[in-house]
Amino acid sequence: MSASPNPIEQSFELAASRCSDLTPLVDQRLFNRHPETRAMFRSQGSEIVMGSMLALTIEAILDFAGERRGHFRMIACEVVSHDAYGTPRELFIAFFATIRDALRDLLGDEWSAEMAQAWDQLLVEIEAFAGIAA
């Protein structure tokens, strides 16, 4: 299988070859950077919820960074549902940067300048799409 020419997809493909489940890496980083998020998840069964949340987010990211066939719309839907939960939009968006940073750390030397640039652009576009940008 050849690597994707899309740097966002490449970052996930390389990560998948190194790690079968990104959830613990992303969760720990999220809780370290935003301790208030720990209280947002119930204590029992939160691993399943967070794993599902991450899987759906990755699917939306890949679609947003790729062909935009529809899965990316989940981002807009989740902005509204997280508003209803009382989650600040900035914190909602921070989850995407947390994923990027977990990937960057996992990939180490394989994290390329193209990936960094693509992720920076993607985060700007997601912020605008989610109605955060000024």
VEXDREN-2710 file (C-alpha; in Angstrom, 1 decimal):
% VEXDREN-2710
k/r/px/py/pz
1/MET/0.0/0.0/0.0
2/SER/1.5/3.4/-1.0
3/ALA/1.3/6.3/1.3
4/SER/-1.3/9.0/0.7
5/PRO/-0.2/12.2/-0.9
6/ASN/-2.4/14.1/1.7
7/PRO/-0.1/15.0/4.6
8/ILE/-3.0/14.8/7.1
9/GLU/-3.8/11.2/5.9
10/GLN/-0.1/10.4/6.0
11/SER/0.2/11.5/9.6
12/PHE/-2.7/9.1/10.6
13/GLU/-1.3/6.3/8.4
14/LEU/2.1/6.5/10.0
15/ALA/0.6/6.7/13.5
16/ALA/-1.5/3.6/12.8
17/SER/1.7/1.7/11.9
18/ARG/3.1/2.7/15.3
19/CYS/0.1/2.6/17.6
20/SER/-3.1/0.6/17.5
21/ASP/-5.1/3.0/19.6
22/LEU/-4.4/6.8/19.8
23/THR/-7.1/7.2/22.5
24/PRO/-4.9/7.0/25.6
25/LEU/-2.3/9.3/24.0
26/VAL/-4.9/11.9/23.1
27/ASP/-6.8/11.6/26.4
28/GLN/-3.8/12.1/28.5
29/ARG/-2.7/15.1/26.5
30/LEU/-6.2/16.6/26.7
31/PHE/-6.4/16.1/30.5
32/ASN/-2.9/17.5/31.0
33/ARG/-3.6/20.6/29.0
34/HIS/-7.2/21.1/30.0
35/PRO/-7.7/19.5/33.4
36/GLU/-11.3/20.8/33.4
37/THR/-12.1/18.2/30.7
38/ARG/-11.7/15.3/33.0
39/ALA/-14.9/16.2/34.9
40/MET/-16.8/16.3/31.6
41/PHE/-16.7/12.5/31.3
42/ARG/-18.3/10.1/33.6
43/SER/-16.0/7.9/35.6
44/GLN/-17.5/4.5/34.5
45/GLY/-17.2/3.7/30.8
46/SER/-15.6/7.0/29.8
47/GLU/-12.8/5.1/27.8
48/ILE/-15.5/3.8/25.4
49/VAL/-17.0/7.2/25.0
50/MET/-13.7/8.9/24.5
51/GLY/-12.5/6.2/22.0
52/SER/-15.7/6.6/20.0
53/MET/-15.4/10.4/20.2
54/LEU/-11.9/10.2/18.9
55/ALA/-12.8/7.7/16.1
56/LEU/-15.6/10.0/14.9
57/THR/-13.3/13.0/15.1
58/ILE/-10.6/11.3/13.0
59/GLU/-13.2/10.3/10.4
60/ALA/-14.4/13.9/10.2
61/ILE/-10.8/15.2/10.0
62/LEU/-9.9/12.9/7.2
63/ASP/-13.0/13.9/5.3
64/PHE/-12.5/17.6/6.0
65/ALA/-8.9/17.3/4.8
66/GLY/-9.8/15.2/1.8
67/GLU/-12.8/14.9/-0.4
68/ARG/-15.5/16.3/1.9
69/ARG/-18.1/13.7/1.1
70/GLY/-20.1/14.4/4.2
71/HIS/-18.5/13.1/7.4
72/PHE/-16.9/16.5/7.9
73/ARG/-20.3/17.9/8.7
74/MET/-20.1/16.1/12.0
75/ILE/-17.9/18.9/13.2
76/ALA/-20.7/21.5/12.8
77/CYS/-23.2/19.1/14.5
78/GLU/-20.9/18.5/17.4
79/VAL/-20.2/22.2/17.8
80/VAL/-23.9/22.6/18.5
81/SER/-24.2/19.6/20.8
82/HIS/-21.1/20.7/22.7
83/ASP/-22.6/24.2/23.1
84/ALA/-25.6/22.5/24.7
85/TYR/-23.2/20.6/27.1
86/GLY/-21.7/24.0/28.0
87/THR/-18.4/23.2/26.4
88/PRO/-16.6/26.4/25.3
89/ARG/-16.0/26.5/21.5
90/GLU/-12.3/27.2/22.1
91/LEU/-12.1/24.0/24.1
92/PHE/-14.0/22.1/21.4
93/ILE/-11.4/23.3/18.8
94/ALA/-8.5/22.6/21.2
95/PHE/-9.4/18.9/20.9
96/PHE/-8.3/19.0/17.2
97/ALA/-4.9/20.5/18.1
98/THR/-4.5/17.9/20.9
99/ILE/-4.9/15.2/18.2
100/ARG/-2.3/16.9/16.0
101/ASP/0.1/17.2/18.9
102/ALA/-0.3/13.6/19.9
103/LEU/0.4/12.5/16.3
104/ARG/3.5/14.8/16.1
105/ASP/4.9/13.4/19.3
106/LEU/4.2/9.8/18.2
107/LEU/5.8/10.3/14.8
108/GLY/8.9/12.1/16.0
109/ASP/11.4/12.4/13.1
110/GLU/8.7/11.2/10.7
111/TRP/6.7/14.3/11.3
112/SER/7.4/16.4/8.3
113/ALA/7.2/20.1/7.5
114/GLU/4.4/19.3/5.0
115/MET/2.4/17.6/7.8
116/ALA/3.0/20.6/10.2
117/GLN/1.9/23.1/7.5
118/ALA/-1.2/21.0/6.5
119/TRP/-2.2/20.6/10.1
120/ASP/-1.8/24.3/10.8
121/GLN/-4.0/25.1/7.8
122/LEU/-6.5/22.5/8.8
123/LEU/-6.9/23.9/12.3
124/VAL/-7.5/27.4/10.9
125/GLU/-10.1/26.0/8.5
126/ILE/-11.9/24.0/11.2
127/GLU/-12.0/27.0/13.4
128/ALA/-13.6/29.0/10.6
129/PHE/-16.0/26.2/9.8
130/ALA/-17.0/25.9/13.5
131/GLY/-17.6/29.6/13.7
132/ILE/-14.7/30.5/16.0
133/ALA/-12.6/32.7/13.8
134/ALA/-12.8/36.4/14.2
END
